Amino acid sequence: MDQFQDILNQYLAGKQPNSSVYPQAMQNAANQTAAQNALQPYQSIMPQTSQSNSMMMQPIQPSNQPQSEMLYNDEYLNAILQKFVGQKVVVEFLIGTNTLLDRSGYLLEVGANYLILNELETDDLLVCDFYSVKFVRVYL
């Protein structure tokens, strides 16, 4: 970085920088800037030494970003289903043009384009594509 600063000072003073140092210094500065820019979105999830292990996992998306309208507006199925997280449900999916397939379990999470079920029979997690969901039966 000192080489880059020297070249910048020479340029500002109207002198021609040393051509043998110039490309290497510029390359080093460009690499450093690119590395910093590449890490910028992930700064929130990088572990901090003073934090406990439970605090290390944080979402990549900054909390100041607006939440998708479909997750809080009751005109969307996503928002309606979020009210039933933790309830037993049966979800019917349209596969192809005429095949309905159902899956049952406890609704764990609803996202913008997915939902997660905890299957009753196997206790496995099933991540489902939201766009093929046609019917959802909620057991109260």
Secondary structure, DSSP 4 states (H G I P E B T S, - for coil): -HHHHHHHHHHHTTPPPPTTTHHHHHHHHHHHHHHHHHHGGGGGGS--TTS-GGGS---SS-TTSPPPGGGT-TTSHHHHHHTTTTSEEEEEEEETTTEEEEEEEEEEEE-SSEEEEEETTT--EEEEEGGGEEEEEEE-
